[in-house]
């Protein structure tokens, strides 16, 4: 199974934290990850690798989002692959969920949205570009 092209597969994990460098050192030491940084709008994005395979991302909160605080602590987020982001957003609403971040393109990666299930769990969906 290719998690980047299989509808419903978990395909990416991403840590949002106020100190990505400290997080990279911790997870690198814990799991043997190497971490490479790349500039993105609003700060560096840190890509964690296990050998040659990319396994996760580490970043500060994006501009406009709540800062890391006791009421909004660092957290891991998950991405699930979908065939079509807009269709998935519509189906989420039909099932009682919410759209927190509407569909948008991530340059060179795919189209994504951030959703919330009826119980409050937050997750992201991504249709990866080929």
C-alpha positions, 0 to 999 in steps of 0.5 A: 500500500502506498499511503500517499495514494491510498484513500483513508491511509494515514500518510503524515505526522506533524508536530507543532511546537514553540521550539522545533529545534529542541523537539528535533533534538529530542525525537532525533535522540529517541528514534534516530531521526535526522532532521533537515530544515527548509524555509517556509513562509513564517519560519523553517519547516523541519523534516524528520527522516529515518534513513532516507525515508521522510517520517514527520514534520516539525514546525512552529504554529503557523501565522494566525494560529494560537501560540503554544500555551498551557491551553494550547500545548505542543501537539502531534497532528495527523494527515489522512490521504483522500482522493478529493479534498472538496468531496471529503470536506462535504462528506465531513459536514454531512456526517456532523463534522466541521471544517477548521481550515478550508481546502488550500494548496500546499506548494509542491505537495498537494491540496489539504484541509483541516477538519474536526469530527463531531466529538472534537478530534482534529485531523488533516486531509491531503490529496497529494500531487503526483 
